[in-house]
Amino acid sequence: MSSATGPLLIRIQDRLPDAPVIVALSGGADSAILAWAVARSTDRARAVSVDHGLAGSSELMEAAASIAAMLGLPHLIVAAEPSVPSETALRETRYAALLAAAKDGEVILTGHTLDDQAETVLGNVLRGTGTAGLSGIPSWRGRFCRPLLDAARSEVRRLAAELGLPFVDDPQNADPAVRRNRLRHETIPSLAAGFNPRLVEALGRLASSAAADDAELEARAATVPLTRHEGAVLIPAAALFTLPGAIAARVARRALREARGPHAGTTDEISAVLNAVGSVATTIGGAVDVRREGPWVVLVVEDPPMPEAVEIEVGSKVGFGNWIVSAETGSDSIGRFGVTMARPDRLVVRTAPADERILITGGSKRVGDVLAEAGVPRRVRPMWPVVEADGTIAWIAGVRAAPTVLGASSITVRARRSL
């Protein structure tokens, strides 16, 4: 072992998780050095290569197989062609294939270097980014770990050649049509020559500093509870109103990703959530309605299924959507979620159209108006349970009961949420 390989091996060993690992072995120099270090450090390792079926892929897979054989690593090649040959599609396809190949408990190691970090940060700057984008590639995310993230690509390549590892260069990395390649071969060398010869290291330091700041902001945002309720994600409006803007924006982004998946949360979408605090309703991508409902800002993802009408026998209980409704003999209604009425021949729990009416003293009133006045959110009013006695609405659960004349036989109907 040379004086150069020793320190790098120690750095990688210090970062390896105490778990079985997969080396994402592309056949290039970076992943070859990573595989070498892992093979010298643990016997709980194997290599997985993803064959995208592109020009040069067969040579890369041959190199990966040779590297794994040389190092004594079990090796698996999986085919995974992207739907389109874009940089993003390739990355997502590769990560999905690695996750699919991983067994329970295995951590996936990738060979990203300091130069990859610099390219990512500068690319995000040129695109327009916040602290998260300045943080670049995380050393850990989910099941992925990147032990080489502070090692220069030139250092890694030199050591791979010194060790005689049979790596090859990916021809896709020379394609000038790929944005990252232009950053790698043109923009960064030009900036380094004209402004800062240690630009790659400077961008790496920026990423580390921004990542620390972003982690603190994310930790504070994570203390705000998000609630999933009947097809919607609910955010406490008071939190969005009172928190500093940088943290409130992260709360909004967390909610958007809860509603629409891990890549949601553009600047415009976050603004829509924050603006909803002031009752500015809008619809964003993915047909998500964003609006204010009482103490909540609500992201409506989907309409819950409409419950089917169900008949209740006295002495029993039934499920109705997210409710449990029961009927029993006697007059023992306590609280607003219980009501006493004359015993009918037929008792049904169902939903009611907004314009259907419930009897009140001196007349009647629309069900939709009654629910609105009670502060029931608009999105759940169509699923709200009403109790019909002999064909007439006797009770809007927990909200209002129709006038009734108690006879010799009375019953108590109760309703409670099951979730």
C-alpha positions in Angstrom: 0.0 0.0 0.0 1.4 3.4 -1.0 1.6 6.5 1.1 -1.3 7.9 -0.9 -3.7 4.9 -0.7 -3.3 4.4 3.1 -5.0 7.7 4.2 -7.8 7.3 1.7 -8.5 3.7 2.8 -8.6 4.9 6.5 -11.0 7.7 5.6 -13.3 5.3 3.7 -13.2 2.7 6.5 -14.1 5.4 9.1 -17.3 6.1 7.1 -18.4 2.6 6.4 -21.7 1.7 8.2 -21.8 -1.2 10.6 -24.1 -3.1 8.2 -23.8 -5.2 5.1 -23.1 -3.1 2.0 -23.6 -3.0 -1.7 -21.0 -1.1 -3.8 -22.7 0.5 -6.8 -20.0 -0.6 -9.3 -20.2 1.3 -12.6 -16.9 0.1 -14.0 -15.3 3.6 -13.7 -12.4 4.7 -11.5 -14.4 6.2 -8.7 -16.5 3.1 -7.9 -13.5 0.9 -8.5 -11.5 2.6 -5.7 -14.6 2.4 -3.5 -15.0 -1.3 -4.2 -11.2 -1.8 -3.4 -11.5 -0.1 -0.1 -14.7 -1.9 0.9 -13.2 -5.3 -0.1 -10.3 -4.6 2.2 -12.5 -3.5 5.1 -15.5 -5.9 5.4 -16.6 -9.4 4.4 -20.2 -8.2 4.3 -20.1 -6.6 0.9 -21.1 -7.3 -2.7 -21.2 -5.3 -5.9 -24.1 -4.4 -8.1 -23.8 -2.9 -11.5 -26.7 -1.3 -13.4 -26.6 -1.8 -17.2 -28.5 1.0 -18.9 -28.0 -0.4 -22.4 -26.3 2.7 -23.7 -23.3 3.1 -25.9 -20.3 1.9 -23.9 -22.4 0.0 -21.4 -21.1 -3.4 -22.4 -17.5 -2.2 -21.8 -18.4 -0.8 -18.5 -20.1 -4.0 -17.4 -17.1 -6.0 -18.5 -14.8 -3.7 -16.5 -17.1 -4.0 -13.4 -17.1 -7.7 -13.6 -13.3 -7.8 -13.9 -12.9 -5.4 -10.9 -15.3 -7.5 -8.7 -13.4 -10.7 -9.7 -10.1 -9.1 -8.9 -11.3 -8.0 -5.5 -13.2 -11.1 -4.6 -16.6 -9.4 -4.4 -19.8 -11.2 -5.3 -21.2 -9.4 -8.3 -24.6 -8.8 -9.8 -25.5 -7.0 -13.0 -29.1 -5.7 -13.4 -30.5 -4.3 -16.6 -32.4 -1.1 -16.2 -33.0 1.1 -19.3 -34.5 4.6 -18.7 -37.7 5.7 -20.4 -35.7 8.6 -21.9 -31.9 9.0 -22.0 -31.9 12.2 -19.9 -29.5 12.7 -16.9 -32.4 12.8 -14.5 -34.1 9.7 -15.9 -30.8 7.8 -15.8 -30.1 8.7 -12.2 -33.7 7.8 -11.1 -33.6 4.5 -13.0 -30.2 3.6 -11.6 -31.2 4.4 -8.0 -34.5 2.4 -8.4 -32.6 -0.6 -9.7 -30.1 -0.5 -6.8 -32.9 -0.3 -4.3 -34.7 -3.2 -5.9 -31.5 -5.3 -5.8 -30.7 -4.4 -2.1 -31.7 -6.9 0.6 -33.1 -6.0 4.0 -30.5 -4.1 6.0 -28.0 -3.5 3.2 -26.6 0.0 2.7 -25.8 1.1 -0.8 -22.5 2.8 -1.3 -21.9 5.1 -4.3 -18.6 6.5 -5.6 -19.5 10.2 -5.8 -16.4 12.4 -5.3 -15.7 16.0 -4.4 -15.8 16.9 -8.1 -19.3 15.5 -8.4 -20.2 17.6 -5.4 -18.8 20.8 -7.0 -20.6 20.1 -10.2 -23.9 19.6 -8.4 -23.6 22.8 -6.3 -22.6 25.0 -9.3 -25.3 23.5 -11.4 -27.9 24.3 -8.7 -26.5 27.9 -8.4 -26.9 28.4 -12.1 -30.4 27.1 -12.0 -31.3 29.3 -9.0 -31.5 27.5 -5.6 -31.9 27.8 -1.9 -29.9 26.4 1.0 -30.9 22.8 0.1 -29.5 23.1 -3.4 -26.3 24.7 -2.1 -25.9 21.6 0.2 -25.4 19.5 -2.9 -25.1 15.8 -2.6 -25.7 14.5 1.0 -23.2 12.1 2.4 -26.2 10.0 3.6 -29.7 9.9 2.3 -32.0 7.0 3.0 -30.1 3.8 2.3 -27.4 5.6 0.2 -24.0 6.4 1.6 -21.2 8.3 -0.2 -17.8 7.7 1.5 -15.7 9.4 -1.2 -17.5 12.8 -1.2 -14.4 14.7 0.0 -11.9 12.9 -2.3 -10.9 14.7 -5.5 -11.6 12.8 -8.7 -8.0 13.2 -9.8 -6.7 11.6 -6.6 -9.1 8.7 -6.9 -8.3 8.1 -10.6 -4.6 8.2 -9.9 -4.9 5.6 -7.1 -7.1 3.4 -9.3 -4.4 3.4 -11.9 -1.7 2.8 -9.4 -3.5 -0.2 -8.0 -4.0 -1.7 -11.4 -7.8 -1.7 -11.2 -9.2 -2.5 -14.7 -11.6 0.5 -14.9 -12.8 2.2 -18.1 -14.2 5.6 -18.8 -17.9 6.1 -19.4 -18.3 7.6 -22.9 -21.5 9.3 -21.7 -19.3 11.6 -19.5 -17.8 13.1 -22.7 -21.1 14.0 -24.4 -21.3 17.9 -24.5 -25.0 17.7 -24.9 -25.2 16.7 -21.2 -25.3 19.7 -19.0 -23.2 18.2 -16.2 -20.5 17.4 -18.8 -20.2 21.0 -19.9 -19.9 22.0 -16.2 -17.2 19.4 -15.8 -15.1 20.0 -18.9 -15.8 23.7 -19.7 -17.3 25.8 -16.9 -15.4 24.7 -13.8 -12.0 24.6 -15.5 -12.6 28.1 -16.9 -13.7 29.5 -13.5 -10.8 27.8 -11.8 -8.3 29.2 -14.3 -9.7 32.7 -14.2 -10.8 33.1 -10.5 -9.9 30.4 -8.1 -7.6 27.4 -8.8 -9.1 25.6 -5.8 -12.7 26.2 -7.0 -13.7 22.5 -6.5 -12.6 22.6 -2.8 -14.3 25.9 -2.3 -17.6 24.6 -3.7 -17.2 21.5 -1.4 -16.8 23.8 1.6 -19.9 25.7 0.6 -21.9 22.5 0.4 -20.7 21.4 3.8 -21.6 24.8 5.4 -25.0 25.0 3.6 -25.8 21.4 4.6 -25.2 22.2 8.3 -27.5 25.3 8.1 -30.1 23.4 6.1 -30.2 20.5 8.6 -30.8 23.0 11.5 -33.7 24.6 9.6 -35.2 21.3 8.6 -35.0 20.1 12.2 -37.0 23.1 13.4 -39.5 22.6 10.5 -39.9 18.9 11.5 -41.3 19.9 14.9 -44.5 21.2 13.2 -47.0 18.4 13.1 -48.6 17.4 9.8 -51.9 15.5 9.9 -53.3 13.2 7.2 -57.1 13.4 7.3 -59.8 12.3 4.9 -57.8 12.7 1.7 -55.9 15.9 2.8 -52.7 17.0 4.5 -53.4 19.6 7.3 -50.8 22.2 8.5 -51.4 24.4 11.6 -51.9 27.8 10.0 -50.6 29.5 13.2 -47.2 27.8 12.6 -47.0 29.1 9.0 -47.9 32.6 10.2 -45.6 32.8 13.2 -42.5 30.9 12.2 -39.6 32.7 10.4 -40.1 32.5 6.6 -37.2 30.1 6.0 -38.7 27.6 8.4 -42.3 28.1 7.3 -41.3 27.5 3.7 -39.8 24.1 4.8 -42.9 23.2 6.6 -44.9 23.9 3.4 -42.4 21.8 1.4 -42.8 18.9 3.8 -46.6 19.1 3.5 -46.3 19.2 -0.3 -44.1 16.2 -0.4 -46.4 14.4 2.0 -49.2 15.2 -0.5 -47.5 14.7 -3.8 -44.3 12.7 -3.4 -40.6 13.4 -2.7 -40.0 15.8 -5.6 -42.9 18.2 -4.9 -42.2 21.7 -3.5 -41.4 24.3 -6.2 -41.1 27.9 -5.2 -44.6 28.6 -6.6 -46.1 25.7 -4.8 -44.6 26.7 -1.5 -45.8 30.3 -2.0 -49.3 28.9 -2.7 -49.3 27.1 0.7 -48.0 30.2 2.6 -50.5 32.5 0.9 -53.4 30.2 2.0 -52.8 31.4 5.5 -54.5 34.6 4.4 -57.3 32.5 2.8 -56.0 32.7 -0.7 -57.2 29.4 -2.2 -55.6 27.9 -5.3 -55.0 24.7 -7.2 -51.4 23.6 -7.8 -49.8 20.8 -9.9 -51.3 17.3 -9.5 -54.8 18.8 -9.0 -54.1 19.6 -5.3 -56.4 22.2 -3.8 -54.7 24.5 -1.3 -57.0 26.5 1.0 -57.6 27.7 4.6 -60.0 25.7 6.8 -60.4 27.2 10.2 -57.1 26.7 12.1 -55.6 24.7 9.2 -54.0 25.2 5.9 -55.2 22.2 3.9 -53.8 20.4 0.9 -56.6 18.4 -0.6 -55.1 15.5 -2.4 -58.2 13.3 -3.1 -61.8 13.1 -2.3 -62.5 10.3 0.3 -64.9 7.6 -0.9 -68.6 8.4 -0.3 -69.9 6.1 2.5 -72.9 3.9 1.6 -76.2 4.4 3.5 -76.6 1.8 6.2 -79.6 0.9 8.4 -79.2 0.6 12.2 -81.0 -1.8 14.4 -81.7 -0.5 17.9 -79.2 -2.2 20.2 -76.4 -2.3 17.6 -73.8 -0.1 16.0 -72.6 0.3 12.4 -69.5 1.7 10.7 -70.1 4.7 8.4 -66.9 6.0 6.7 -64.7 7.2 9.6 -67.6 7.1 12.1 -69.2 4.5 14.4 -72.9 5.1 14.9 -74.9 3.2 17.6 -78.5 3.2 18.7 -79.8 2.0 22.1 -83.0 2.1 24.1 -83.6 4.8 26.6 -82.8 8.5 26.9 -79.2 8.9 27.9 -77.7 11.3 25.4 -74.6 13.0 26.8 -72.7 15.7 24.9 -73.2 16.9 21.4 -72.4 13.5 19.8 -75.5 11.9 21.3 -79.2 12.6 20.7 -82.5 11.2 22.1 -85.5 10.7 19.8 -88.7 8.9 19.6 -88.2 5.3 18.5 -88.8 5.1 14.7 -89.7 2.1 12.7 -86.6 2.5 10.5 -83.3 4.2 11.3 -80.7 4.9 8.6 -77.3 6.6 8.6 -76.4 8.3 5.3 -75.0 11.4 3.7 -77.2 14.4 2.6 -76.9 16.8 -0.3 -76.1 20.3 0.7 -79.6 21.6 -0.3 -81.5 18.9 1.6 -83.3 20.4 4.6 -83.6 19.5 8.3 -86.6 20.7 10.3 -85.9 23.4 12.9 -88.3 25.2 15.2 -90.5 27.3 13.0 -89.3 25.9 9.6 -86.4 24.2 8.1 -82.8 24.8 7.1 -80.3 23.5 4.4 -78.0 20.8 5.6 -75.0 22.6 3.9 -75.8 25.8 5.8 -76.0 24.0 9.1 -72.7 22.3 8.6 -71.0 25.5 7.5 -72.3 27.4 10.5 -70.9 24.6 12.7 -67.5 25.1 11.2 -67.4 21.7 9.4 -64.7 21.9 6.7 -66.2 22.1 3.2 -64.3 19.1 1.9 -65.8 16.8 4.5 -69.4 18.0 4.5 -70.5 15.7 1.7 -69.4 12.7 3.8 -70.8 13.9 7.1 -73.3 11.5 8.7 -76.9 12.3 9.1 -79.4 10.1 10.8 -82.7 9.6 9.1 -85.7 8.4 11.1 -88.7 7.1 9.1 -87.6 9.0 6.0 -86.8 12.4 7.7 -83.5 13.8 8.9 -83.6 13.6 12.6 -80.0 14.5 13.4 -76.9 15.9 11.7 -74.3 14.1 13.8 -72.8 16.3 16.5 -74.3 19.4 14.9 -78.1 19.7 15.0 -81.1 17.7 15.8 -84.6 18.1 14.5 -87.4 18.9 17.0 -88.8 15.7 18.3 -91.7 14.6 20.6 -90.6 11.9 22.9 -93.1 9.1 23.3 -93.4 6.1 25.6 -90.5 4.5 23.8 -87.3 6.5 23.1 -83.8 5.7 21.9 -80.4 7.4 22.1 -78.2 7.6 19.0 -74.5 8.2 19.3 -71.8 8.9 16.8 -68.0 8.9 17.3 -65.1 9.0 14.9 -63.3 5.7 14.4 -60.0 7.3 13.3 
